[in-house]
Amino acid sequence: MASTSPRSEPARPDAGHRVARDNAVQKVWPLLGFRLHDS
């Protein structure tokens, strides 16, 4: 989980995109596994 304190990490504009992508991947993998099993 990403920290919300601006003092804990230097400013990184890409950090939010990385966290959002990681969260999306975590949610999509179970669905893809179901589709692979279904095929």
PyMOL Python script that loads the backbone (N, CA, C, O; Angstrom):
from pymol import cmd

cmd.read_pdbstr("""\
ATOM      1  N   MET A   1       0.841  -1.172   0.000  1.00  0.00           N
ATOM      2  CA  MET A   1       0.000   0.000   0.000  1.00  0.00           C
ATOM      3  C   MET A   1       0.885   1.233   0.000  1.00  0.00           C
ATOM      4  O   MET A   1       1.895   1.264   0.703  1.00  0.00           O
ATOM      5  N   ALA A   2       0.542   2.209  -0.742  1.00  0.00           N
ATOM      6  CA  ALA A   2       1.329   3.431  -0.843  1.00  0.00           C
ATOM      7  C   ALA A   2       1.085   4.333   0.358  1.00  0.00           C
ATOM      8  O   ALA A   2      -0.010   4.381   0.920  1.00  0.00           O
ATOM      9  N   SER A   3       2.128   5.034   0.726  1.00  0.00           N
ATOM     10  CA  SER A   3       2.025   5.969   1.837  1.00  0.00           C
ATOM     11  C   SER A   3       1.367   7.263   1.377  1.00  0.00           C
ATOM     12  O   SER A   3       1.521   7.671   0.225  1.00  0.00           O
ATOM     13  N   THR A   4       0.641   7.901   2.273  1.00  0.00           N
ATOM     14  CA  THR A   4      -0.015   9.156   1.922  1.00  0.00           C
ATOM     15  C   THR A   4       0.720  10.366   2.463  1.00  0.00           C
ATOM     16  O   THR A   4       0.363  11.502   2.151  1.00  0.00           O
ATOM     17  N   SER A   5       1.743  10.133   3.271  1.00  0.00           N
ATOM     18  CA  SER A   5       2.488  11.244   3.853  1.00  0.00           C
ATOM     19  C   SER A   5       3.493  11.784   2.846  1.00  0.00           C
ATOM     20  O   SER A   5       4.303  11.015   2.328  1.00  0.00           O
ATOM     21  N   PRO A   6       3.468  13.086   2.549  1.00  0.00           N
ATOM     22  CA  PRO A   6       4.418  13.636   1.579  1.00  0.00           C
ATOM     23  C   PRO A   6       5.852  13.609   2.088  1.00  0.00           C
ATOM     24  O   PRO A   6       6.784  13.707   1.290  1.00  0.00           O
ATOM     25  N   ARG A   7       6.052  13.480   3.388  1.00  0.00           N
ATOM     26  CA  ARG A   7       7.413  13.443   3.931  1.00  0.00           C
ATOM     27  C   ARG A   7       8.030  12.059   3.862  1.00  0.00           C
ATOM     28  O   ARG A   7       9.253  11.943   3.931  1.00  0.00           O
ATOM     29  N   SER A   8       7.252  11.025   3.731  1.00  0.00           N
ATOM     30  CA  SER A   8       7.786   9.669   3.777  1.00  0.00           C
ATOM     31  C   SER A   8       8.496   9.268   2.486  1.00  0.00           C
ATOM     32  O   SER A   8       9.380   8.412   2.522  1.00  0.00           O
ATOM     33  N   GLU A   9       8.142   9.847   1.374  1.00  0.00           N
ATOM     34  CA  GLU A   9       8.773   9.530   0.089  1.00  0.00           C
ATOM     35  C   GLU A   9       8.970  10.802  -0.704  1.00  0.00           C
ATOM     36  O   GLU A   9       8.191  11.746  -0.577  1.00  0.00           O
ATOM     37  N   PRO A  10      10.014  10.834  -1.525  1.00  0.00           N
ATOM     38  CA  PRO A  10      10.165  11.992  -2.412  1.00  0.00           C
ATOM     39  C   PRO A  10       9.016  12.039  -3.423  1.00  0.00           C
ATOM     40  O   PRO A  10       8.353  11.033  -3.674  1.00  0.00           O
ATOM     41  N   ALA A  11       8.800  13.199  -3.985  1.00  0.00           N
ATOM     42  CA  ALA A  11       7.705  13.364  -4.957  1.00  0.00           C
ATOM     43  C   ALA A  11       7.960  12.482  -6.169  1.00  0.00           C
ATOM     44  O   ALA A  11       9.006  12.582  -6.810  1.00  0.00           O
ATOM     45  N   ARG A  12       7.008  11.623  -6.477  1.00  0.00           N
ATOM     46  CA  ARG A  12       7.111  10.728  -7.637  1.00  0.00           C
ATOM     47  C   ARG A  12       5.766  10.716  -8.326  1.00  0.00           C
ATOM     48  O   ARG A  12       4.847  10.028  -7.881  1.00  0.00           O
ATOM     49  N   PRO A  13       5.636  11.467  -9.405  1.00  0.00           N
ATOM     50  CA  PRO A  13       4.328  11.546 -10.072  1.00  0.00           C
ATOM     51  C   PRO A  13       3.847  10.214 -10.631  1.00  0.00           C
ATOM     52  O   PRO A  13       2.642  10.024 -10.797  1.00  0.00           O
ATOM     53  N   ASP A  14       4.751   9.289 -10.926  1.00  0.00           N
ATOM     54  CA  ASP A  14       4.345   8.011 -11.494  1.00  0.00           C
ATOM     55  C   ASP A  14       3.906   7.008 -10.432  1.00  0.00           C
ATOM     56  O   ASP A  14       3.379   5.949 -10.774  1.00  0.00           O
ATOM     57  N   ALA A  15       4.108   7.314  -9.164  1.00  0.00           N
ATOM     58  CA  ALA A  15       3.776   6.359  -8.102  1.00  0.00           C
ATOM     59  C   ALA A  15       2.283   6.043  -8.089  1.00  0.00           C
ATOM     60  O   ALA A  15       1.905   4.886  -7.905  1.00  0.00           O
ATOM     61  N   GLY A  16       1.440   7.031  -8.277  1.00  0.00           N
ATOM     62  CA  GLY A  16      -0.001   6.793  -8.292  1.00  0.00           C
ATOM     63  C   GLY A  16      -0.423   5.903  -9.442  1.00  0.00           C
ATOM     64  O   GLY A  16      -1.297   5.051  -9.281  1.00  0.00           O
ATOM     65  N   HIS A  17       0.187   6.091 -10.599  1.00  0.00           N
ATOM     66  CA  HIS A  17      -0.135   5.241 -11.747  1.00  0.00           C
ATOM     67  C   HIS A  17       0.312   3.812 -11.496  1.00  0.00           C
ATOM     68  O   HIS A  17      -0.385   2.868 -11.868  1.00  0.00           O
ATOM     69  N   ARG A  18       1.466   3.644 -10.871  1.00  0.00           N
ATOM     70  CA  ARG A  18       1.980   2.305 -10.582  1.00  0.00           C
ATOM     71  C   ARG A  18       1.046   1.587  -9.612  1.00  0.00           C
ATOM     72  O   ARG A  18       0.717   0.417  -9.811  1.00  0.00           O
ATOM     73  N   VAL A  19       0.625   2.283  -8.574  1.00  0.00           N
ATOM     74  CA  VAL A  19      -0.277   1.676  -7.593  1.00  0.00           C
ATOM     75  C   VAL A  19      -1.615   1.330  -8.239  1.00  0.00           C
ATOM     76  O   VAL A  19      -2.163   0.256  -7.989  1.00  0.00           O
ATOM     77  N   ALA A  20      -2.142   2.226  -9.063  1.00  0.00           N
ATOM     78  CA  ALA A  20      -3.418   1.965  -9.737  1.00  0.00           C
ATOM     79  C   ALA A  20      -3.304   0.759 -10.666  1.00  0.00           C
ATOM     80  O   ALA A  20      -4.213  -0.069 -10.724  1.00  0.00           O
ATOM     81  N   ARG A  21      -2.197   0.660 -11.387  1.00  0.00           N
ATOM     82  CA  ARG A  21      -1.995  -0.476 -12.294  1.00  0.00           C
ATOM     83  C   ARG A  21      -1.887  -1.779 -11.502  1.00  0.00           C
ATOM     84  O   ARG A  21      -2.495  -2.785 -11.866  1.00  0.00           O
ATOM     85  N   ASP A  22      -1.111  -1.755 -10.420  1.00  0.00           N
ATOM     86  CA  ASP A  22      -0.969  -2.950  -9.594  1.00  0.00           C
ATOM     87  C   ASP A  22      -2.319  -3.403  -9.039  1.00  0.00           C
ATOM     88  O   ASP A  22      -2.613  -4.598  -9.015  1.00  0.00           O
ATOM     89  N   ASN A  23      -3.135  -2.452  -8.596  1.00  0.00           N
ATOM     90  CA  ASN A  23      -4.466  -2.789  -8.082  1.00  0.00           C
ATOM     91  C   ASN A  23      -5.340  -3.388  -9.182  1.00  0.00           C
ATOM     92  O   ASN A  23      -6.070  -4.351  -8.943  1.00  0.00           O
ATOM     93  N   ALA A  24      -5.266  -2.822 -10.375  1.00  0.00           N
ATOM     94  CA  ALA A  24      -6.066  -3.332 -11.493  1.00  0.00           C
ATOM     95  C   ALA A  24      -5.638  -4.749 -11.859  1.00  0.00           C
ATOM     96  O   ALA A  24      -6.482  -5.609 -12.110  1.00  0.00           O
ATOM     97  N   VAL A  25      -4.336  -4.992 -11.890  1.00  0.00           N
ATOM     98  CA  VAL A  25      -3.832  -6.330 -12.217  1.00  0.00           C
ATOM     99  C   VAL A  25      -4.315  -7.340 -11.181  1.00  0.00           C
ATOM    100  O   VAL A  25      -4.712  -8.450 -11.535  1.00  0.00           O
ATOM    101  N   GLN A  26      -4.284  -6.961  -9.904  1.00  0.00           N
ATOM    102  CA  GLN A  26      -4.746  -7.864  -8.850  1.00  0.00           C
ATOM    103  C   GLN A  26      -6.222  -8.228  -9.015  1.00  0.00           C
ATOM    104  O   GLN A  26      -6.627  -9.336  -8.666  1.00  0.00           O
ATOM    105  N   LYS A  27      -7.012  -7.322  -9.535  1.00  0.00           N
ATOM    106  CA  LYS A  27      -8.442  -7.584  -9.713  1.00  0.00           C
ATOM    107  C   LYS A  27      -8.738  -8.355 -10.999  1.00  0.00           C
ATOM    108  O   LYS A  27      -9.723  -9.091 -11.061  1.00  0.00           O
ATOM    109  N   VAL A  28      -7.906  -8.198 -12.018  1.00  0.00           N
ATOM    110  CA  VAL A  28      -8.166  -8.815 -13.319  1.00  0.00           C
ATOM    111  C   VAL A  28      -7.698 -10.266 -13.368  1.00  0.00           C
ATOM    112  O   VAL A  28      -8.323 -11.080 -14.048  1.00  0.00           O
ATOM    113  N   TRP A  29      -6.614 -10.617 -12.666  1.00  0.00           N
ATOM    114  CA  TRP A  29      -6.078 -11.968 -12.771  1.00  0.00           C
ATOM    115  C   TRP A  29      -7.083 -13.071 -12.441  1.00  0.00           C
ATOM    116  O   TRP A  29      -7.144 -14.062 -13.168  1.00  0.00           O
ATOM    117  N   PRO A  30      -7.873 -12.938 -11.376  1.00  0.00           N
ATOM    118  CA  PRO A  30      -8.866 -14.003 -11.133  1.00  0.00           C
ATOM    119  C   PRO A  30      -9.864 -14.153 -12.282  1.00  0.00           C
ATOM    120  O   PRO A  30     -10.292 -15.264 -12.593  1.00  0.00           O
ATOM    121  N   LEU A  31     -10.226 -13.054 -12.899  1.00  0.00           N
ATOM    122  CA  LEU A  31     -11.161 -13.126 -14.025  1.00  0.00           C
ATOM    123  C   LEU A  31     -10.516 -13.799 -15.227  1.00  0.00           C
ATOM    124  O   LEU A  31     -11.162 -14.590 -15.915  1.00  0.00           O
ATOM    125  N   LEU A  32      -9.252 -13.495 -15.484  1.00  0.00           N
ATOM    126  CA  LEU A  32      -8.557 -14.128 -16.605  1.00  0.00           C
ATOM    127  C   LEU A  32      -8.366 -15.620 -16.353  1.00  0.00           C
ATOM    128  O   LEU A  32      -8.484 -16.429 -17.273  1.00  0.00           O
ATOM    129  N   GLY A  33      -8.076 -15.977 -15.124  1.00  0.00           N
ATOM    130  CA  GLY A  33      -7.928 -17.392 -14.790  1.00  0.00           C
ATOM    131  C   GLY A  33      -9.219 -18.154 -15.034  1.00  0.00           C
ATOM    132  O   GLY A  33      -9.196 -19.289 -15.512  1.00  0.00           O
ATOM    133  N   PHE A  34     -10.340 -17.536 -14.707  1.00  0.00           N
ATOM    134  CA  PHE A  34     -11.641 -18.167 -14.943  1.00  0.00           C
ATOM    135  C   PHE A  34     -11.864 -18.367 -16.430  1.00  0.00           C
ATOM    136  O   PHE A  34     -12.347 -19.420 -16.845  1.00  0.00           O
ATOM    137  N   ARG A  35     -11.521 -17.373 -17.241  1.00  0.00           N
ATOM    138  CA  ARG A  35     -11.708 -17.480 -18.695  1.00  0.00           C
ATOM    139  C   ARG A  35     -10.798 -18.557 -19.276  1.00  0.00           C
ATOM    140  O   ARG A  35     -11.218 -19.296 -20.167  1.00  0.00           O
ATOM    141  N   LEU A  36      -9.566 -18.661 -18.794  1.00  0.00           N
ATOM    142  CA  LEU A  36      -8.663 -19.696 -19.293  1.00  0.00           C
ATOM    143  C   LEU A  36      -9.201 -21.083 -18.941  1.00  0.00           C
ATOM    144  O   LEU A  36      -9.117 -22.006 -19.750  1.00  0.00           O
ATOM    145  N   HIS A  37      -9.743 -21.228 -17.759  1.00  0.00           N
ATOM    146  CA  HIS A  37     -10.303 -22.504 -17.340  1.00  0.00           C
ATOM    147  C   HIS A  37     -11.547 -22.834 -18.149  1.00  0.00           C
ATOM    148  O   HIS A  37     -11.820 -24.000 -18.434  1.00  0.00           O
ATOM    149  N   ASP A  38     -12.298 -21.807 -18.517  1.00  0.00           N
ATOM    150  CA  ASP A  38     -13.538 -21.955 -19.265  1.00  0.00           C
ATOM    151  C   ASP A  38     -13.289 -22.356 -20.721  1.00  0.00           C
ATOM    152  O   ASP A  38     -14.156 -22.970 -21.343  1.00  0.00           O
ATOM    153  N   SER A  39     -12.133 -22.023 -21.268  1.00  0.00           N
ATOM    154  CA  SER A  39     -11.849 -22.260 -22.698  1.00  0.00           C
ATOM    155  C   SER A  39     -11.619 -23.713 -23.019  1.00  0.00           C
ATOM    156  O   SER A  39     -11.371 -24.059 -24.174  1.00  0.00           O
TER     157      SER A  39
END
""", "prot")
cmd.dss("prot")
cmd.show_as("cartoon", "prot")
cmd.util.cbc("prot")
cmd.orient("prot")
